[in-house]
Amino acid sequence: MSPRAKKKPSGTVTFVGAGPGDPRLLTLRAVEVLAEADVVVADAATRAQVLFHCRPDVEVVDPSAGEDGEPLAAAGRAKLIVAAARAGRVVVRTVDGDPVVDQGAVEEIATVAKAKVPFEVVPGVPACTAVPAYAGVPLHSARSGAGGVRVLDIAEPSTDWATVGATDGTLVLRGAVDQIAEIAQELVAGGRKPATPVSVTTQGTTTEQRTIVSTLANVAADLKAARVALPAVIVVGDVVAQRDTLSWFETKPLFGWRVLVPRTKEQSASLSEQLRSYGAVPHEVPTIAVEPPRTPQQMERAIKGLVTGRYEWVAFTSTNAVKAVRERFEEYGLDARAFAGIKVAAVGEQTARALVEFGVKPDLVPSGEQSAAGLLEDWPPYDPVFDPIDRVFLPRADIATETLVAGLVELGWEVDDVTAYRTVRAAPPPADTREAIKGGGFDAVLFTSSSTVRNLVGIAGKPHAVTVIACIGSATAKTAEEHGLRVDVMAPEPSVAALAEALAEFGAARRTSLIEAGEPVTKPSERRPGSRRKAK
């Protein structure tokens, strides 16, 4: 019997709408597909956001350039996609907005279908609806007329703009703004009133979004004065008047602010997400690096004691302490079951989450302040009747304070105070980050401890005078002032969540005062000499 011929590998193509720019607008199906991709053919504007969801080894192809560097037409892009799929690859073609709204993408889909390659289309959020929504401009209203909504490309050569102007309803125009003067004139010639409101939004749904509100009579001059040159989504109609009450994105308290967070990505995950909810762009810069203790024997004895029943409690005061113990466990072939019968305390919610990920549910998390003092408030005193063992294992950093140790001893406990890890000053950040720190490129910096002040200044220099300085507590503020910094914001309680909220309240108050003074709403970084102020 002759051996069976091997079947050719069968690849697939999925066309994915990447949305208009905000990475959170990707659909669940889009994220699933991207995780499975061997090849991603991605438009430049949304490439970074889609690659975040891909495997590290994914092949990335720029659909805008052929082998000779010239832009590829739809047929050329489709040929490239089909070839990869026929080689057995899982191909994902991401398109800004929605694939079926993009003429070139539709041509690519048709070519892939003609080649009989299996394909799927995952819709995306189209810019023509998403950008006005983020600009606070609805496309329908009681006064928008009977003409409904019409979406047009500015670059379409066959459009008779005078005829369009004769129709009622809302117009949504997409494309470069260099033709807007001529288009506005033709719309007025066709019957639209010169006073018809117009909104022009560039870089929509991103934290660089900018909206200019004008009229058909003045839009060309207003765009020139504001130096708007980027492609835009333009809305023409009475609906634009509702922006004053419906604008929600650009009015966030920290909209567009670049906020420096002197913590690692692991430490600052929840803080950065909170800042994003206020419209900020967080930029994490580690100021410390974590290294093993110089003498590991103390930690080894403590882990052995934990297994053999030496301790009644283990107290974790940081996620780094959890990580250090977990790594030791893995070295010795142990897992979370070694904590059976031992009570576990966590200094705060973030440390508690790290323990849960390890498989350990903490028995004690402070009900109030998330600090050593807060932990002591809820810690029970030693009771020889109910506590068979009077000893606490405290794995911590080499530079930790003695507050918790002293408090536990006062409550009657014996404490094995063990250096689980060392903190050292991190390497300096990249040159462009250092320049932004010293040159006023950041709008605010959040200091969560005195050491973050000292280390940031040490590795990157002192933040510029225009940068808003926010500190978690009085000790941190004192250190900042000792380094010549003006403290603008203080957290009402020593937690990173309260610190971020206090900065948001500061941003909201600043915005209100600028509006009341009749000044444009600018970011702190735009107040430094040489920076160009953006229009409101």
C-alpha positions, -999 to 999 in steps of 0.1 A, spaced: 0 0 0 15 33 -10 20 59 17 -6 86 18 4 119 3 7 147 29 -20 173 28 -10 208 22 -13 229 54 -44 250 55 -42 285 67 -69 310 75 -74 348 72 -93 369 97 -101 406 89 -103 424 122 -116 459 129 -91 475 152 -114 504 160 -105 541 158 -76 543 183 -87 536 219 -73 501 226 -102 494 249 -126 494 220 -113 462 205 -139 435 207 -136 402 227 -135 382 194 -107 405 181 -86 398 212 -92 360 208 -82 360 171 -50 381 177 -38 357 204 -39 329 178 -22 348 149 10 336 132 11 367 110 -4 401 117 -9 425 88 -16 457 107 -23 493 98 2 517 113 -22 538 134 -35 509 155 -5 485 152 7 490 188 -26 483 204 -33 451 184 2 437 189 -3 440 227 -27 410 223 -4 389 201 22 362 209 58 376 212 69 355 181 41 368 158 53 380 124 43 416 118 38 429 82 33 465 72 6 465 46 15 500 34 49 491 19 59 466 -7 94 451 -13 105 482 -31 92 505 -4 63 518 -25 28 517 -10 9 485 -18 -25 487 -35 -54 466 -22 -45 439 -48 -9 437 -36 -20 435 0 -44 407 -7 -18 388 -27 5 390 4 -22 378 27 -33 349 5 3 337 1 8 336 39 -25 317 44 -16 291 16 16 285 35 -5 273 64 -2 304 85 -30 319 107 -32 354 92 -49 383 109 -54 415 89 -62 444 112 -79 475 97 -84 508 114 -121 512 123 -143 485 107 -132 464 77 -165 466 58 -164 504 60 -129 506 44 -130 503 6 -95 489 3 -102 463 30 -134 453 12 -114 447 -20 -89 426 0 -118 405 15 -132 399 -20 -98 388 -33 -93 364 -4 -128 349 -11 -120 345 -48 -88 326 -39 -110 302 -18 -90 308 13 -111 303 45 -117 337 60 -137 355 87 -146 392 93 -146 405 128 -164 440 129 -147 469 146 -160 502 160 -161 526 130 -145 560 135 -175 577 119 -196 569 150 -169 564 177 -151 597 172 -182 619 174 -193 599 205 -159 606 222 -162 643 212 -196 646 228 -214 651 195 -245 629 189 -254 621 153 -292 624 159 -313 649 178 -348 663 177 -335 692 156 -312 672 133 -337 672 105 -354 646 84 -323 639 63 -308 614 88 -270 609 89 -248 607 59 -212 596 60 -188 608 33 -151 606 25 -135 640 19 -112 626 -7 -140 610 -29 -137 629 -61 -172 622 -74 -190 639 -45 -211 669 -55 -208 690 -24 -234 716 -35 -260 688 -39 -250 674 -5 -256 709 9 -291 709 -4 -300 679 17 -311 680 53 -297 661 83 -263 655 98 -231 651 77 -201 631 89 -170 637 68 -137 618 71 -103 626 58 -77 653 55 -88 689 63 -70 707 35 -101 707 14 -124 719 42 -125 756 30 -138 746 -5 -162 720 9 -177 745 34 -182 770 6 -200 745 -16 -222 733 12 -233 769 18 -238 774 -19 -260 743 -19 -283 756 8 -267 751 42 -267 781 65 -233 797 70 -240 796 108 -244 758 107 -223 743 136 -192 722 127 -170 701 149 -135 689 137 -119 661 158 -84 648 153 -68 617 168 -102 607 180 -107 583 210 -71 587 220 -57 609 248 -44 632 221 -79 639 209 -86 675 200 -119 690 189 -124 724 173 -160 738 172 -168 763 145 -193 771 118 -193 766 80 -186 803 76 -155 802 99 -142 767 100 -114 772 75 -100 802 94 -104 785 128 -86 754 116 -58 775 102 -55 795 135 -54 763 155 -29 748 131 -49 716 125 -33 695 98 -41 659 108 -69 638 93 -101 644 111 -137 633 116 -159 663 109 -196 667 119 -218 693 102 -252 700 117 -272 713 146 -262 682 167 -228 698 173 -245 723 196 -250 695 221 -213 691 227 -214 717 255 -235 693 276 -225 659 262 -187 662 261 -174 635 285 -140 624 272 -121 656 267 -135 670 300 -120 642 322 -100 658 350 -66 647 338 -74 644 301 -42 640 281 -19 645 311 13 626 310 17 613 345 50 599 357 46 569 381 80 561 397 71 524 402 75 492 382 47 480 359 39 452 384 36 476 413 17 503 394 -9 482 374 -39 493 395 -26 528 399 -21 532 362 -55 519 354 -70 544 378 -51 572 362 -64 561 328 -99 563 340 -93 600 347 -80 605 311 -43 605 320 -15 587 302 6 570 329 43 564 323 60 539 346 96 545 356 111 520 381 132 539 407 142 508 426 154 473 416 148 442 438 177 418 445 181 388 467 196 393 502 233 392 505 232 364 530 204 339 522 208 317 552 184 337 574 156 333 547 164 296 543 160 290 581 127 310 581 112 290 552 122 257 570 106 270 602 74 279 583 72 243 571 80 227 605 54 247 624 76 274 640 51 303 632 15 312 641 15 341 616 32 352 584 29 390 576 35 402 541 41 440 538 46 441 500 41 422 467 79 419 466 79 400 499 53 376 484 74 372 453 106 365 474 88 338 495 72 323 464 105 320 446 121 303 476 91 279 477 97 270 441 134 264 447 125 239 474 96 222 455 70 237 479 37 253 471 9 271 488 -1 240 508 29 247 531 8 276 546 -18 251 560 -26 259 596 -7 292 595 -25 326 596 -15 350 568 -17 388 569 -13 412 540 -7 450 544 -31 459 516 -53 448 487 -25 447 462 -4 424 484 -35 403 491 -40 399 453 -4 387 450 -11 361 477 -43 349 461 -24 344 428 1 323 448 -29 302 461 -30 317 496 -61 335 509 -50 360 536 -67 359 570 -61 395 578 -61 427 555 -64 461 572 -100 473 573 -88 509 574 -55 524 564 -34 501 542 -1 504 560 19 489 588 0 511 612 -33 500 597 -23 464 600 -14 468 637 -48 484 643 -65 451 634 -38 427 646 -49 406 676 -28 405 707 -10 373 716 -33 350 737 -16 319 751 -50 302 755 -59 305 718 -25 309 702 -4 277 705 26 295 690 37 331 698 60 337 668 54 358 636 75 355 604 80 389 588 97 387 554 105 422 542 129 446 525 163 455 539 153 492 543 119 486 559 109 506 590 106 491 625 70 502 630 54 468 625 80 449 645 77 472 675 39 471 673 38 433 672 62 430 701 40 454 721 11 431 714 30 402 729 43 385 698 79 373 691 90 384 656 114 368 632 123 399 612 139 385 580 154 403 551 137 386 521 150 410 495 171 441 490 161 473 473 187 491 453 185 522 430 173 513 395 193 521 364 185 555 348 155 556 324 161 562 287 175 596 276 142 609 262 124 601 295 151 619 315 148 649 292 110 649 296 114 648 334 138 677 335 124 697 306 87 697 317 74 670 293 54 654 321 23 671 335 25 655 369 46 630 390 32 608 418 56 602 447 45 572 468 74 573 493 105 593 503 127 568 485 109 573 452 117 610 455 154 605 463 158 577 437 140 595 409 161 627 414 192 605 416 187 586 384 168 611 362 171 646 377 147 670 393 112 674 377 106 708 359 89 736 378 57 733 357 53 696 367 26 691 393 41 672 423 17 649 442 28 631 474 13 602 493 20 617 528 37 643 549 71 625 551 72 621 513 62 657 509 90 668 533 116 648 513 103 664 480 106 699 495 141 691 507 150 683 470 137 718 460 103 706 447 70 725 452 43 700 465 10 707 449 -11 677 459 -13 657 491 -32 625 495 -59 627 523 -47 592 534 -16 572 527 -28 550 498 -20 552 461 -57 552 452 -63 582 474 -32 599 458 -45 594 423 -80 606 433 -64 637 449 -45 645 417 -78 641 397 -95 666 420 -66 690 415 -69 686 377 -107 692 378 -103 723 399 -75 736 377 -97 731 346 -126 749 362 -105 779 371 -91 782 336 -126 781 321 -139 807 346 -109 829 338 -117 827 301 -84 810 293 -78 779 271 -78 746 289 -41 736 287 -21 709 304 7 720 329 34 709 304 19 734 278 26 762 302 64 759 300 83 783 278 85 773 241 55 749 243 26 755 219 -8 760 236 -36 740 220 -70 754 214 -97 745 238 
